[in-house]
Amino acid sequence: MGRKRRTDLPGSGESSESQEAGGGRGGAQRPPAQQQPQPQQPQQQQQGGYQGGGRGWAPQRGGYGGRGGGGGRGVQQQYYGGTPEHQQGRGGQQYQRGGPPRRGGYGGGRGAPSAGGPSRPPAPELHQATQSPYQAATTQPSSYGRQVETLGGASSSSQAPEPTELEVSEQIQQLSIQSEVAPSQEMQPASSKSVRFPLRPGKGSYGTRCIVKANHFFAELPDKDLHQYDVSITPEVTSRGVNRAVMEQLVKLYRESHLGKRLPAYDGRKSLYTAGPLPFASKEFKITLIDEEDGPGSARREREFKVVIKFAARADLHHLGMFLQGRQADAPQEALQVLDIVLRELPTTRYCPVGRSFYSPDLGRRQPLGEGLESWRGFYQSIRPTQMGLSLNIGEQLLNGDVSARPLSDADRVKIKKALRGVKVEVTHRGNMRRKYRISGLTSQATRELTFPVDERGTMKSVVEYFQETYGFVIQHTQWPCLQVGNTQRPNYLPMEVCKIVEGQRYSKRLNERQITALLKVTCQRPQEREYDILQTVHHNAYAEDPYAKEFGIKISEKLAQVEARVLPAPWLKYHDSGREKDCLPQVGQWNMMNKRMVNGGTVNSWICINFARNVQDSVARSFCHELAQMCITSGMAFNPEPVLPVLSGRPDQVERVLKARFHDVMTKLQPHKKELDLLIVILPDNNGSLYGDLKRICETDLGIVSQCCLQKHVYRMSKQYLANVALKINVKVGGRNTVLVDALSRRIPLVSDRPTIIFGADVTHPHPGEDSSPSIAAVVASQDWPEVTKYAGLVCAQAHRQELIQDLYKTWQDPVRGTMHGGMIKELLISFRRATGQKPQRIIFYRDGVSEGQFYQVLLYELDAIRKACASLEPNYQPTVTFVVVQKRHHTRLFANNHHDRHAVDRSGNILPGTVVDSKICHPTEFDFYLCSHAGIQGTSRPAHYHVLWDENKFTADALQSLTNNLCYTYARCTRSVSIVPPAYYAHLAAFRARFYMEPETSDSGSMTSSAAAGRGAGAGARSTRVPGANAAVRPLPQLRENVKRVCVINEELIPNMRAAAG
């Protein structure tokens, strides 16, 4: 092996802010109201004034570029980009209800921050936050070390007079999210422990009752005393594998003697658990471990470790039992952790552990994915507290693994370097000595060109000569680069042909398009097959024979949990009165556009088509465009049937040149008539690599073109269903609206229709594994019409790598003229809502996607605080009531029909019916959460969305929130199906993914990867760049979108496979 020097060997959216067209309500005969739980009648609204004073509802210059709103009342909005400037206006001006804001009526000027009004009474132990719907909170988590902000006590003009300045100053409190209690109760310190998530307000009763099965297995709580011991291993190693090997050897040697015949469970780090006490409080052991890196027959290296085991604590299972019975608020995490470690002990030795999952080639047939990768079957396992007691959640998993080296071209070198970095290899040129190394890089030179110093005098020798003289090994492929292993500063060189990939390694980097397709085929299992595989996994694991489970007295049921569920009815949808069908009731989560016209049809006067698919002839492209135009007209749009210029064919590798040249030609023809290009139709090859991402980046950030992409396979088929779906997408992109809930028009949606309500969706997407410098992208969208709640505007921003908290929700920065300025995504979207509807929101419903359970407290404290401050920065005493709901899709719970052969209990794919909701048995013992399968399955097993309410000042009932969430899933703008997660969260997810196209144009496979990663998550929110003064300079900002792209509120999903209802 060649070295530079002797070293020690290493150890083990398309943005869319649509303008609403008029009409669509007509005088249609609407169906009678559905029996919604406890509907509330609309109330008369009091408008209240808007205060100036340096905050106000005027958009801050330099905050966010783009246009706001989508004109719920047909009001066109404008945001101003550039540096912050002084905006003047008369604060405190009042407006008539429902009308657009008057010019100059938004407060500007410097002014001093207003003192806050009455704060919420301190009671952090309670889950509700407000005494009246308009009372304010002074909410500031002290853990963030930020200046305490005084938030006014928000009272509507009809509720109570504003407090005096003295009263306000006496009621300023440090922020800890507070609730109503007796005034005498002492205020608790601000911390995550002082926050109580809302208790379940009772179980829902709305809908048709049924029984479903869940992949949860009842776990019987042990009655033994659990003891925890601290473990110290010296010399300290970072590898859990080495730690486990040390402890395994210790138990093998001393279990019968020193350990009192106990079989301990070890977490691989610092903690050891036993069912009962050990015979000592503290003891030291010496363990000799044989290095397994070398193969049989070689001189093995021995390593000696000192192990100290010391008593730490007892894990009290009494509190866990109290929690499961709902008699204790906090889950005793220590006890749950012990039980989880016990049940993971045996699988860790049997299988290949990755996170909470275990994989083995013995659990199912290996599936090759191509280019050296194969998939292994495995299972996920986690102990969870539920209403039925402890539950073991087991789900099927797949792992990508076993990478192999292959011949490289110069063009592949960078990709392969990324793919192989961190992969473990073993050498084959030293006979039985199979030393293992981890790849740190790849040489830029071929093996035949590499030399290294062999002595202190600097004598150089080539790698080829070294291997021949030292090992008698003749390198055959001297044109290949060498692998670099060991220290990156002083690497060792290994020719590729002497290296073999160690089997069973997880491959976590990007897959290419072919590998993704192969993996989807493997993972796509019908519900009945998946249920069978899960039961087989439980049988294979044989928990009844698990020595660790026996030792600790844990018993696991072998039957799937049977759970009571309800199927919520689909909502009635409203279409335009000029169509033959004015209303529609979806059947099994889907409907079609036959005999229907869009409720608000958009207008396309000027359009062109560019064909990048070489196999599509111009005549076919012309015919397709003609059919698409006719479908748009039939569906209710005003669509010019003739393009401005004939169809142009272009080369995919010259996408930028073709786009810019054609744009120049069309604008030369349109500008004399003062017209804009409304739409670009693009035909793409089926396997287009980075073409899609490059095209969107150029169109949206450079040329300012709204585009619609179509794959060549659909162009040839030209099916009516496909054309109708594309027409829906085009309509939203050009400012139209496809449908709206009948109950929304009739104002029959509880806790939404009675007062102006804005619904937010938020998500953060992170770079793919292996990209350790790319920023995370945060997206926030918000409804821009009320009471319809169907149109959304959105904002995106880049933030620090892997940062989950949305940093730009609320921002302050210093302006040299006006002093401290307030802005952020929440403020901009609230202003946009006000401009669109003429009213300020009195309720906020915030759906937050992408948050794991371990982040609940952190995200709630930070982001609810940001919402509070954003509202207070608009107007003193403005604090709308907030409901904060986390949406989770990356969980492992699956629901199955109780009888797969009952046609009335399943859809065509064999999945449970859309609208199935579960809020009992497998849900949290005390908190407000539920599982909702709102979509019909297409292929595979449907994954229900999990909704967990972290804050609820609007006091939703279970029925009200479940029905609202389910009904919203039918309003996704651009398909005639209900979708799997609530549309605001769906739109935010795609907005964030779309923005990554702008950040990573140089990545050759980013287009296909981003689309595939977003499969199952539709699109539709506005993606606009965010550049707030004072933002972290280390994060590369997103490029600005062009103005005419900002007017619409869409994220393209043309290339996303129709996998909305498919699950892994």
C-alpha positions, -999 to +999 in steps of 0.1 A: +000+000+000+014+034-010+017+062+015+029+098+015+043+094+050+040+068+077+009+073+097-011+054+123-039+033+108-074+045+118-094+026+142-128+011+143-432+276-073-433+285-092-446+313-071-482+318-072-502+346-059-532+343-081-556+371-088-591+359-081-615+363-110-650+374-103-681+352-103-684+316-094-710+319-068-740+326-090-773+315-078-767+278-079-790+254-061-766+241-035-770+208-017-782+209+019-756+215+045-738+184+057-742+176+094-711+192+106-704+190+143-716+221+161-716+246+133-713+282+143-732+311+127-713+340+111-708+369+134-707+406+126-671+418+122-656+449+138-628+462+118-608+482+142-580+507+132-544+500+123-518+518+142-486+533+127-455+539+148-428+523+128-446+490+125-480+490+110-494+470+081-474+486+054-449+462+037-413+470+045-391+477+016-362+454+013-379+427+032-394+403+007-397+407-031-427+398-051-464+404-051-486+397-022-519+380-019-541+364-045-568+389-042-596+372-025-617+402-034-600+408-067-576+434-053-542+434-070-513+435-046-478+448-049-448+442-026-418+464-031-383+451-033-350+470-027-335+486+003-356+497+032-371+532+026-392+555+047-429+549+040-453+576+052-489+571+059-516+580+084-517+554+111-549+544+129-571+549+098-602+527+097-616+509+067-650+497+057-657+460+062-647+439+032-633+468+012-598+473-001-574+494+019-572+530+010-540+545-003-518+559+023-537+543+051-510+521+064-489+534+092-452+543+086-427+566+101-403+559+129-422+562+161-415+544+193-426+508+200-460+509+218-463+495+252-482+463+255-517+459+268-529+434+293-509+402+292-522+367+296-525+355+332-496+332+341-505+295+341-480+276+322-494+243+335-526+247+315-529+241+278-552+269+267-538+303+264-565+330+263-593+342+285-610+359+256-604+353+219-585+385+216-563+386+246-526+388+240-496+368+252-462+380+260-444+350+248-406+348+248-387+316+255-358+327+276-337+299+262-331+319+231-315+349+249-334+375+229-346+409+240-380+405+257-407+420+234-439+434+248-469+422+230-501+441+233-532+427+248-552+423+216-588+435+221-612+441+194-630+474+194-662+456+205-646+438+234-630+463+258-613+497+259-576+499+255-557+499+288-539+530+300-501+533+296-496+528+333-517+496+333-498+483+304-464+489+319-473+471+351-484+440+331-453+435+310-440+400+317-412+379+304-424+355+278-433+320+288-463+307+269-490+313+295-526+302+302-555+313+323-555+305+360-563+321+393-545+354+396-528+341+428-509+313+411-472+319+409-457+323+375-435+295+363-401+300+347-400+301+309-388+267+296-400+238+275-411+221+307-435+249+315-454+243+282-483+219+282-495+207+249-533+208+246-552+179+262-575+159+240-609+178+240-627+144+238-629+119+209-646+126+177-680+112+168-686+125+133-686+100+104-693+063+098-677+040+124-655+011+114-627-011+126-592-010+112-559-027+121-527-009+129-491-022+129-489-017+166-484-046+190-495-044+226-466-046+250-472-057+286-455-036+312-430-055+333-434-056+371-397-057+378-375-030+392-353-015+365-318-003+375-296+021+356-257+020+357-232+044+343-206+028+321-171+042+315-148+025+289-112+035+288-096+042+263-127+060+251-139+050+216-165+066+194-177+034+178-208+019+193-198-014+177-165-015+197-183-005+229-209-033+223-181-058+216-164-048+249-197-052+269-205-085+252-172-099+262-177-086+298-211-102+301-197-135+286-169-136+312-186-123+343-223-128+341-224-159+363-199-145+388-197-108+392-231-098+376-253-119+398-265-139+367-281-107+354-284-102+316-280-065+312-292-043+282-266-018+269-272+013+248-238+013+232-227+045+250-228+053+287-258+034+302-264-001+312-298-014+325-307-045+346-339-060+358-330-058+395-298-047+412-263-059+405-243-073+435-222-041+436-226-003+436-194+002+416-169-021+400-140-021+376-133-047+350-105-053+325-114-066+291-092-078+263-107-074+228-092-091+197-091-068+167-114-084+141-101-062+113-076-089+102-087-121+085-081-156+098-046-169+100-030-135+106-015-121+138-044-104+155-039-073+175-052-073+211-066-042+227-072-038+264-100-018+279-109-007+315-146-008+321-161+009+352-198+001+360-214+024+387-250+025+400-269+056+388-306+054+394-337+033+394-362+036+366-396+040+382-423+022+361-450+034+384-450+069+367-451+052+333-483+033+343-498+065+357-490+083+324-505+055+303-537+058+324-539+095+317-533+104+353-499+120+348-491+147+322-455+140+314-443+108+298-414+094+319-389+092+290-363+074+310-385+044+316-396+043+279-359+045+269-350+015+290-378-006+275-368+005+240-332-004+246-341-039+260-362-047+229-335-035+206-307-055+222-312-088+204-320-074+170-288-053+172-268-085+174-288-103+148-292-076+121-276-046+106-289-017+127-295+017+110-311+043+134-343+026+147-344+001+118-328-033+113-318-049+080-307-083+069-305-102+036-323-130+055-355-109+059-364-110+022-349-113-012-321-089-021-331-066-050-304-051-073-308-014-080-280-011-105-245+004-104-234-017-074-264-010-052-289-035-038-318-032-014-322-052+018-355-057+036-357-048+072-381-035+099-385-004+120-392-009+157-401+016+184-419+014+218-446+040+221-470+051+248-506+050+235-541+049+248-541+011+248-509+011+269-474+004+256-473-004+219-445-017+198-447-001+163-432-023+137-430-014+100-413-027+069-382-008+057-357-010+028-321-002+028-298+007+000-264-009+004-234-027-010-216-002-033-192-016-059-164+003-076-166+005-114-145+020-143-144+058-142-143+085-168-131+120-161-167+132-161-177+107-134-148+114-110-166+141-090-198+121-087-180+089-077-159+107-052-190+118-034-206+084-037-176+065-022-166+089+005-171+072+039-176+037+024-156+009+041-134-014+019-112-043+026-080-051+007-075-083-012-038-082-021-024-093+012-037-129+014-055-137+046-048-103+061-081-084+051-074-050+067-104-027+064-103+010+056-127+039+051-125+059+019-118+096+024-114+106-012-103+099-048-071+109-065-073+134-094-044+115-111-044+081-126-026+053-106+003+052-131+010+089-123+010+087-085+043+087-065+050+091-028+081+096-006+095+063+009+121+078+032+130+109+051+153+120+022+123+124+000+131+094-023+100+090-045+085+057-057+054+052-079+024+033-065+027+008-094+063+000-085+056-002-048+028-028-051+049-049-075+080-049-053+063-051-019+034-075-026+043-089-060+010-075-072+008-061-108-018-034-111-038-040-143-059-008-144-033+019-141-056+044-158-080+044-129-075+068-100-066+055-066-088+055-035-075+077-007-080+062+028-070+073+063-060+108+071-072+133+046-041+155+051-017+126+046-037+100+027-028+064+019-033+053-017-051+021-026-056+010-062-093+003-068-087-033-080-073-044-047-103-031-028-136-049-021-166-031-007-175-045+028-210-059+026-240-045+045-231-008+045-259+017+043-258+039+012-274+072+021-264+094-008-285+103-038-299+077-061-301+083-098-333+081-117-330+044-127-322+034-091-351+054-078-374+036-102-361+002-092-364+010-055-400+022-059-409-011-075-394-030-046-410-008-019-445-007-035-465-034-016-502-038-016-517-034+019-524-071+023-489-080+013-474-055+037-496-066+066-484-102+059-447-092+059-451-073+092-467-103+109-439-125+094-413-101+109-429-103+143-429-141+140-393-141+129-382-119+158-399-143+183-402-118+211-415-146+234-381-163+231-360-131+233-337-136+263-336-099+270-374-095+269-377-125+292-351-111+316-370-078+319-404-093+319-417-077+287-443-095+267-452-085+231-485-095+214-482-112+181-515-097+167-520-064+150-539-039+172-576-035+163-586+001+164-619+020+163-620+044+134-645+067+115-648+075+078-655+112+074-677+121+044-663+140+014-673+177+012-694+191-016-674+211-041-686+242-060-680+247-098-690+275-122-727+280-128-722+279-166-713+242-164-738+213-165-727+203-131-725+232-107-718+211-076-699+179-071-697+152-044-664+133-047-666+095-047-639+075-028-616+106-028-618+115-065-639+131-092-635+144-127-641+176-147-667+162-171-696+186-174-679+210-151-662+244-155-637+260-133-652+283-107-629+311-118-613+307-152-580+324-159-569+341-192-542+331-216-539+355-246-503+350-256-485+317-255-458+297-273-445+261-272-409+248-273-403+211-279-371+196-263-381+160-270-363+149-301-387+120-307-417+143-309-423+156-344-435+192-349-468+180-362-475+160-331-465+189-309-488+212-328-517+188-325-510+184-287-510+221-282-543+225-301-560+198-280-547+213-248-560+248-258-594+233-265-594+215-232-586+248-214-615+265-232-639+237-224-629+238-188-638+275-185-606+294-193-603+323-218-575+307-239-563+319-273-563+288-295-534+301-316-498+305-304-479+338-309-451+319-328-451+284-343-438+254-322-400+255-320-378+224-315-347+228-294-318+208-282-319+198-245-282+206-240-288+242-252-318+250-230-307+284-219-297+296-254-330+283-269-352+298-242-335+333-244-336+334-282-372+324-284-382+348-256-365+376-275-384+367-307-418+366-290-413+398-270-402+416-302-437+407-316-457+414-284-441+446-270-453+469-298-488+459-287-479+463-250-486+426-243-468+401-221-462+364-227-488+346-205-476+310-208-448+288-222-457+252-229-426+229-229-424+194-241-396+174-224-381+139-229-392+113-204-357+110-189-347+146-187-320+147-160-314+183-150-333+198-179-365+204-158-346+222-130-325+243-154-356+253-173-376+264-142-346+283-129-341+302-162-378+309-167-386+321-132-354+339-121-341+352-154-368+356-181-400+358-160-420+333-178-448+311-164-442+276-179-461+243-181-440+212-188-453+180-204-435+147-209-433+132-243-451+100-233-482+121-224-479+142-256-482+110-277-511+096-257-530+129-255-556+114-231-585+136-221-578+130-184-542+141-188-553+172-207-579+181-181-553+178-153-529+200-172-557+226-178-562+227-140-526+234-134-524+261-161-555+278-147-540+282-113-507+294-127-524+322-146-545+334-116-576+313-118-593+291-093-606+256-100-631+248-072-641+258-037-659+241-008-696+247-008-696+249+030-670+277+027-692+297+005-722+291+028-700+300+058-707+267+075-671+257+085-668+259+123-640+282+137-632+294+102-663+309+086-674+330+115-644+353+117-616+362+092-592+333+094-559+328+078-544+293+073-507+289+072-486+260+060-448+258+067-420+233+060-382+231+059-364+209+034-328+199+040-300+190+016-296+155+005-272+133+025-236+139+015-242+176+008-227+191+040-226+227+029-259+234+011-284+255+030-318+243+042-348+259+025-378+271+046-412+279+030-443+294+045-476+298+026-508+314+037-544+315+025-553+347+007-591+345+005-617+342+031-641+326+037-631+304+007-596+295+019-585+280-014-558+304-027-524+307-012-494+330-014-460+319-003-424+329+007-392+309+007-358+316+023-325+299+025-311+293+060-283+275+078-275+239+069-299+215+086-316+242+106-352+231+113-365+262+130-377+288+105-354+317+110-372+343+089-407+340+104-399+372+123-369+395+117-356+427+130-329+449+115-315+483+119-323+510+094-301+541+095-331+564+092-359+546+110-341+526+136-353+491+144-374+476+116-397+446+119-404+421+091-404+385+083-425+359+065-455+360+088-458+397+087-456+399+049-483+372+045-506+388+070-503+421+051-510+402+019-541+387+034-553+421+046-548+436+011-565+406-006-596+404+017-598+439+032-598+423+067-572+414+092-572+378+104-587+372+138-577+336+138-545+318+127-544+281+120-508+270+115-500+236+099-463+228+104-447+200+084-414+182+089-411+183+127-401+152+146-414+145+181-381+154+197-384+189+182-420+197+193-411+219+223-383+237+205-403+245+173-434+256+193-415+279+216-395+295+188-421+297+160-452+306+181-431+334+196-422+346+161-459+346+152-468+366+183-440+392+176-450+395+139-486+402+148-475+428+175-452+445+150-482+452+127-504+468+154-503+472+192-528+449+209-531+428+177-529+391+188-552+368+168-558+334+184-535+307+172-539+269+167-505+253+159-507+218+144-477+196+134-483+174+103-462+143+101-459+119+072-425+103+081-438+080+107-443+042+106-479+037+115-499+019+088-536+012+089-552-018+073-588-028+066-601-053+092-614-074+062-594-070+030-622-088+011-650-064+021-654-041-009-672-015+011-642-012+035-614-007+009-608+014-022-596+000-055-560-003-044-570-023-013-563+005+011-586+019+038-612+045+025-603+082+022-615+101+052-606+074+077-596+090+110-583+074+142-581+093+175-582+064+200-561+034+212-529+040+191-529+078+197-513+097+226-527+089+260-537+125+268-527+149+241-547+161+211-536+141+181-551+119+153-543+099+122-561+109+090-560+090+057-575+117+036-566+102+002-575+072-019-546+048-026-531+045-060-504+020-055-487+005-025-499+010+011-514+044+020-496+062+048-520+082+070-509+117+080-505+122+118-517+156+131-506+166+166-519+199+181-492+217+200-512+249+208-549+257+206-563+290+216-593+285+192-605+256+213-612+232+184-632+201+191-619+169+178-647+168+152-642+204+141-604+201+135-606+166+119-634+177+095-617+209+086-584+191+078-601+164+058-622+189+038-592+211+030-575+180+015-602+182-013-592+218-022-557+210-036-556+232-067-545+211-095-559+176-094-593+160-090-583+139-060-581+145-023-545+146-012-526+130+016-518+160+037-535+193+043-528+216+012-511+245+030-484+221+043-484+204+009-478+237-009-451+247+015-433+214+010-432+219-028-423+256-025-392+246-006-383+219-031-388+243-060-365+268-045-337+243-044-337+243-082-325+279-079-298+270-054-284+240-072-284+245-109-250+230-112-260+196-099-266+174-129-292+152-114-310+177-091-340+179-113-349+143-112-339+139-076-360+168-063-390+157-082-387+122-069-382+133-034-413+153-036-434+125-050-465+122-030-464+159-021-482+180-046-475+216-053-490+250-054-475+277-032-456+308-042-419+306-040-404+340-036-369+348-025-363+363+008-335+388+015-339+404+049-312+429+059-290+414+086-295+378+074-267+354+079-241+363+053-228+327+053-260+314+037-262+320+000-294+339-006-320+327-031-322+346-064-350+370-069-380+358-091-391+380-120-421+402-114-445+385-137-437+352-122-444+366-087-480+374-097-490+338-098-489+312-070-478+279-083-451+253-079-448+230-109-452+193-104-454+182-140-425+158-137-435+144-102-448+109-107-484+104-098-475+089-064-496+111-042-513+082-026-484+057-027-465+051+004-432+034+014 
